[in-house]
Amino acid sequence: MATAETVALVLDEESPLPETAADVEDLARRLRGHINRLGVMVPKETPVLRHAQQLGSAGVPDGYVPSRVYLVQLAKATQELTATVETCGSDRAKQQGERPRWTPRINVLRGAVFALALACLVLAASVPRA
């Protein structure tokens, strides 16, 4: 969620442009942090990750317009990386050590329900009538 908020600070049309070079540097630092955090969730050979890392490793250019253009490019790269993580990142996290959760097949569930119903029927038949 923090990634989306940071990207929105840069790309949202209603967000004001950063006023000082320190503001630009702070936003770039945050976006680089998001890129680093998201980078472990996708394969290293992914072109989106390589592009975002290359862009993130470059320094913020001097000048008002070039620094804002760089910030927008970095935010777009972060946004693309986030979309990539949403599509393939969860699969990689499962492969890296998360134990897959066992889900029973439909026939196992049907058998369990049948056994429970049969047990209830036998119990009801064994109760003496009054």
C-alpha angles and dihedrals in degrees: 000000000000089000092057091048093051092047089049090053088061105032104033111105092220094053114098119239114257108267103206136041088244090059091051091048091049093051091046090050091051092048091049089052091052090049091052092048094047093043093074091059098061132054113275093235093061109123092218091057094047091049092049092047093049091049091046094050092057117090124245107270121238119254135055101265099037092050092050091047089051090050092052091048091049091049092050091049090050090049091051091048090051090053090049091051090051091054102041108005098084091055091053092049089055091050093051098065113304108127109237113244114244113239118188120235118247093253091055089054092047091050092050092050091047092050091049092049091048091050090051090049093050091047092049092048092050095055110099116244118239 
